[in-house]
Amino acid sequence: MQNERFAGKTALITGGTSGMGLATARRLLDEGARVVVTGRDQGRLDAAVKDLDGGDRVLAVRADAASLADLDALMAEIRTRFGRLDVVFANAGVGAFASAADVTEDDFDRITGVNFKGVFFTVQKALPLLDDGAAIVINASWTLHRGLPVAAVYSATKAAVHNLARTLAAELGPRGIRVNSVSPGFIDTPMFRGAAPTDEEAAAYGAQVVSGRLGTAEDVAAAVAFLASPDAGYVNGQDLLVDGGLVTAIPA
């Protein structure tokens, strides 16, 4: 029997054209939601819509999470099409890795612009559309729990958005809006494969995980769906690690 936890609900997934965002859009769609996906590339948006095959329950909007003008236009389109939001998965992000000595001002502005500024203003701009009792999930990272060389700025943005989840949980509590973050570990997505393009390199990362494998985008989608659903009705201001034990345990 199909799970209909999100029947009649509308969910926004930023960065929804591939990887964890696309998998989450598919999961919520399968559970009855109307989904709005964003991305910066129209071709990838068109491909995502075809992949999701959700008819009029899918809305794809070209938007850059770091652009407040794009976010304003996005929310206006959601209001016109669906009228409200019940779930936000602030997922859009960029991975950029360099030693602290080599990070340029442009690098810093680009990473923080999408990963922190973009998340903050996505939530801010969505607030007027969010029903009381809605759920927000922010995509953080295992790197907020453990130092990773060459990831100073990236990791700092992920720590920032997790703290944002906690503070927003406090601020939005009177409206019954829950805010949590999810922290994926090594997840086999197109972004991950940019850092580990060969199977041998990917396997080396997987060997660091107690579960003995890389995670999948669907693993993360299941966690996001849980946090966004009534099943997590008393989970608030938390970070859920989806990392196969990477942070907390050492492989035998």
Protein Blocks (a to p, Z undefined) as FASTA:
>chain_A
ZZfklgoiacddehilgcjllmmmmmmmmnopacddddfblklmmmmmmmnonojmbccd
dddfklmklmmmmmmmmmmmnopafbdcdfbccdddddfklpcfklmmmmmmmmmmmmmm
mmmmmmmmpcghiacdddddfklmoccehilmmmmmmmmmmmmmmmmmmmmmmnopacdd
ddddddddfklmmmmmbfklmmmmmmmpmnlpacdfklmmmmmmmmmpmklmmgghiacd
dehommmpccZZ
